[in-house]
Amino acid sequence: MKNITSLINSNRIYFTGTTAMLVAGLIFFLIQGRAAAFFPLDAFHPFWLNVFFINYTFMGDGFFALSLIAILHFYYGKKQQAYTLLSSFIISGSVVQVIKNLANASLPKFYFEAGTYLQFTDGITLSADSGLISAHTATAFAIATVMALMIKNKKMQLLIVAAAALVGYSRIYLAGHFLMDVITGAAIGTVSGLTAVYLAAYKPGLKRSFTKLQSIGEKTAQTPADIHTATG
């Protein structure tokens, strides 16, 4: 428990930013309700934002996460970093799938009656029973949490929070999920990422992986190009 507290305290910028965002979202949801909280967040739909979010939302896709992991492992030779990212991806994905199989909820597209909401974006395929938790958001925050803890320059952590949060917002914008689905996904992803780093840092036989994990953070803090490469 002390080790987890130590990880959180040494990365206060990231966890404070994430917690503040989740609490603010939860308060807004509790005040507005499920449906009412959806409309204000999804009212502005210019064409350029449609194009942006249709593409940006794939930063929370499993293919993107696995591609990032593969690049770190095979191209940069950062095997331990890749294993930690993979662990966070597997943990978050497993939790999301278990919960979704136990209880499903309708997505906005299938929740609202025809004509109630007209901002659905073309080119997005949605399943009628894949609600309750945003898997894209969970993946984004699982990867983001590991990345944030890797980076030695802690000021970059707020940018990582914003990047992950934007994936979550993209799910609402594209009518893929309600606000609470995104909040839940972000919480699961954050805990999964923290768990993965904890296992790499403090469990017997895995401590050396955290030392190597920090090396990519040191390089990340040196040049903007390295920052871009490390954070995807």
C-alpha positions as CSV (number, residue, x, y, z in Angstrom):
1,M,0.0,0.0,0.0
2,K,2.9,2.4,0.8
3,N,4.4,1.7,-2.6
4,I,1.2,2.6,-4.4
5,T,0.9,5.8,-2.3
6,S,4.5,6.6,-3.1
7,L,3.8,6.2,-6.9
8,I,0.8,8.5,-6.6
9,N,2.6,11.1,-4.5
10,S,5.5,11.2,-6.9
11,N,3.2,11.8,-9.8
12,R,0.7,14.2,-8.2
13,I,0.3,16.4,-11.3
14,Y,-1.1,13.5,-13.3
15,F,-3.3,12.0,-10.6
16,T,-4.5,15.4,-9.4
17,G,-5.5,16.3,-12.9
18,T,-7.2,13.0,-13.6
19,T,-9.0,13.0,-10.3
20,A,-10.2,16.6,-10.7
21,M,-11.5,15.7,-14.2
22,L,-13.3,12.6,-13.0
23,V,-14.9,14.3,-10.0
24,A,-16.0,17.3,-12.1
25,G,-17.6,14.9,-14.6
26,L,-19.2,12.9,-11.9
27,I,-20.8,15.9,-10.3
28,F,-22.1,17.1,-13.7
29,F,-23.5,13.7,-14.3
30,L,-25.2,13.5,-11.0
31,I,-26.8,17.0,-11.4
32,Q,-27.9,16.5,-15.0
33,G,-28.7,12.8,-15.2
34,R,-27.7,10.3,-18.0
35,A,-29.5,11.8,-21.0
36,A,-29.4,15.4,-20.0
37,A,-25.6,15.3,-19.4
38,F,-25.1,14.0,-22.9
39,F,-26.7,16.9,-24.9
40,P,-24.6,19.8,-23.7
41,L,-21.4,17.9,-24.3
42,D,-22.4,17.0,-27.9
43,A,-24.1,20.1,-29.2
44,F,-21.4,21.6,-31.4
45,H,-20.8,19.6,-34.5
46,P,-18.8,21.4,-37.3
47,F,-17.4,19.3,-40.1
48,W,-13.8,19.8,-39.1
49,L,-14.5,18.5,-35.6
50,N,-16.2,15.5,-37.1
51,V,-13.1,14.7,-39.2
52,F,-10.8,15.3,-36.2
53,F,-12.7,13.1,-33.7
54,I,-13.4,10.3,-36.2
55,N,-9.6,9.9,-36.5
56,Y,-8.6,10.9,-33.0
57,T,-10.9,8.4,-31.3
58,F,-8.7,5.5,-32.6
59,M,-6.0,6.5,-30.2
60,G,-8.1,4.5,-27.7
61,D,-8.5,1.6,-30.0
62,G,-6.8,-1.7,-29.2
63,F,-5.0,-1.7,-32.5
64,F,-3.4,1.6,-31.7
65,A,-2.3,0.4,-28.3
66,L,-0.8,-2.8,-29.6
67,S,0.9,-0.9,-32.4
68,L,2.5,1.4,-29.9
69,I,3.6,-1.5,-27.8
70,A,5.0,-3.3,-30.8
71,I,7.0,-0.2,-31.8
72,L,8.5,0.2,-28.4
73,H,9.4,-3.5,-28.2
74,F,10.7,-4.2,-31.7
75,Y,11.8,-0.9,-33.1
76,Y,13.2,0.9,-30.0
77,G,14.1,-2.3,-28.1
78,K,12.3,-1.0,-25.0
79,K,11.0,-4.5,-24.0
80,Q,10.3,-3.8,-20.3
81,Q,8.4,-0.6,-21.1
82,A,6.4,-2.5,-23.8
83,Y,5.6,-5.3,-21.3
84,T,4.3,-2.8,-18.7
85,L,2.1,-1.1,-21.3
86,L,0.9,-4.5,-22.5
87,S,0.1,-5.4,-18.8
88,S,-2.0,-2.2,-18.4
89,F,-3.8,-2.9,-21.7
90,I,-4.6,-6.5,-20.7
91,I,-5.7,-5.5,-17.2
92,S,-8.0,-2.7,-18.4
93,G,-9.4,-4.7,-21.3
94,S,-10.1,-7.7,-19.1
95,V,-12.0,-5.7,-16.5
96,V,-14.0,-3.9,-19.1
97,Q,-15.0,-7.1,-20.9
98,V,-16.0,-8.8,-17.6
99,I,-18.2,-6.0,-16.6
100,K,-19.8,-5.6,-20.0
101,N,-20.6,-9.3,-20.1
102,L,-22.3,-9.1,-16.7
103,A,-24.3,-6.0,-17.5
104,N,-24.9,-4.1,-20.7
105,A,-26.4,-0.7,-21.4
106,S,-27.6,1.0,-24.6
107,L,-25.4,3.5,-26.4
108,P,-26.8,7.0,-27.2
109,K,-27.6,6.0,-30.8
110,F,-29.9,3.2,-29.5
111,Y,-31.1,4.9,-26.3
112,F,-32.7,8.0,-27.9
113,E,-35.8,7.6,-30.0
114,A,-35.6,8.5,-33.7
115,G,-35.6,12.2,-34.2
116,T,-34.6,13.0,-30.6
117,Y,-30.9,13.4,-31.5
118,L,-29.7,14.2,-35.0
119,Q,-25.9,14.6,-34.6
120,F,-24.8,11.1,-35.4
121,T,-21.6,11.1,-37.4
122,D,-21.3,9.0,-40.6
123,G,-18.5,6.4,-40.7
124,I,-18.8,5.2,-37.1
125,T,-20.1,1.7,-36.5
126,L,-21.7,1.1,-33.1
127,S,-22.9,-2.1,-31.4
128,A,-26.3,-1.8,-29.8
129,D,-25.2,-3.5,-26.5
130,S,-21.6,-2.2,-26.0
131,G,-22.5,0.5,-23.5
132,L,-21.9,0.9,-19.8
133,I,-18.1,1.4,-20.1
134,S,-16.1,3.1,-22.8
135,A,-13.4,0.6,-23.7
136,H,-11.6,3.2,-25.8
137,T,-11.4,5.5,-22.8
138,A,-10.2,2.7,-20.6
139,T,-7.4,1.8,-23.0
140,A,-6.4,5.5,-23.5
141,F,-6.1,6.1,-19.7
142,A,-4.3,2.7,-19.1
143,I,-1.7,3.7,-21.7
144,A,-1.6,7.3,-20.5
145,T,-1.1,6.4,-16.9
146,V,1.9,4.2,-17.7
147,M,3.3,6.9,-20.0
148,A,2.8,9.6,-17.4
149,L,4.7,7.6,-14.8
150,M,7.5,6.9,-17.2
151,I,8.1,10.6,-18.1
152,K,10.6,12.3,-15.8
153,N,9.5,15.7,-16.8
154,K,6.3,15.8,-14.7
155,K,5.0,19.0,-16.4
156,M,4.2,16.8,-19.4
157,Q,1.7,14.8,-17.3
158,L,-1.1,17.4,-17.8
159,L,-0.7,17.1,-21.6
160,I,-1.0,13.3,-21.2
161,V,-4.2,13.7,-19.1
162,A,-5.6,16.1,-21.7
163,A,-4.8,13.7,-24.6
164,A,-6.5,10.8,-22.8
165,A,-9.4,12.9,-21.8
166,L,-9.9,13.9,-25.4
167,V,-10.2,10.3,-26.4
168,G,-13.0,10.0,-23.8
169,Y,-14.7,13.1,-25.1
170,S,-14.5,11.8,-28.6
171,R,-16.7,8.8,-27.6
172,I,-19.4,11.3,-26.4
173,Y,-19.0,13.5,-29.4
174,L,-19.4,10.5,-31.8
175,A,-22.4,9.4,-29.8
176,G,-20.5,6.2,-28.8
177,H,-21.1,6.6,-25.1
178,F,-22.7,8.6,-22.3
179,L,-20.7,10.6,-19.9
180,M,-20.8,8.0,-17.1
181,D,-19.5,5.4,-19.5
182,V,-16.5,7.6,-20.2
183,I,-15.9,8.4,-16.5
184,T,-16.0,4.7,-15.6
185,G,-13.6,3.8,-18.4
186,A,-11.2,6.5,-17.4
187,A,-11.2,5.3,-13.8
188,I,-10.6,1.6,-14.8
189,G,-7.8,2.6,-17.2
190,T,-6.1,4.8,-14.6
191,V,-6.2,2.0,-11.9
192,S,-5.0,-0.5,-14.5
193,G,-2.0,1.6,-15.5
194,L,-1.1,2.3,-11.9
195,T,-1.4,-1.5,-11.2
196,A,0.9,-2.3,-14.1
197,V,3.6,0.1,-13.0
198,Y,3.3,-1.1,-9.4
199,L,3.9,-4.7,-10.6
200,A,6.9,-3.6,-12.7
201,A,8.3,-1.5,-9.9
202,Y,7.8,-3.4,-6.7
203,K,7.1,-7.1,-7.3
204,P,10.0,-9.5,-7.0
205,G,11.7,-10.2,-10.3
206,L,10.2,-7.1,-11.9
207,K,12.0,-4.2,-10.1
208,R,14.6,-4.0,-12.8
209,S,11.9,-3.3,-15.4
210,F,11.0,-0.1,-13.6
211,T,14.6,1.1,-13.8
212,K,14.5,0.5,-17.5
213,L,11.0,2.1,-17.6
214,Q,12.5,5.3,-16.2
215,S,15.1,5.5,-18.9
216,I,12.6,6.2,-21.6
217,G,11.2,9.0,-19.3
218,E,14.7,10.5,-19.1
219,K,15.0,10.5,-22.9
220,T,11.5,11.9,-23.2
221,A,12.4,14.9,-21.1
222,Q,15.4,15.7,-23.3
223,T,13.9,16.6,-26.7
224,P,10.4,17.4,-28.1
225,A,11.0,14.7,-30.7
226,D,11.6,12.1,-28.0
227,I,8.5,13.2,-26.2
228,H,6.4,12.8,-29.3
229,T,7.8,9.3,-29.9
230,A,7.4,8.1,-26.4
231,T,3.8,9.3,-25.9
232,G,2.5,8.3,-29.4
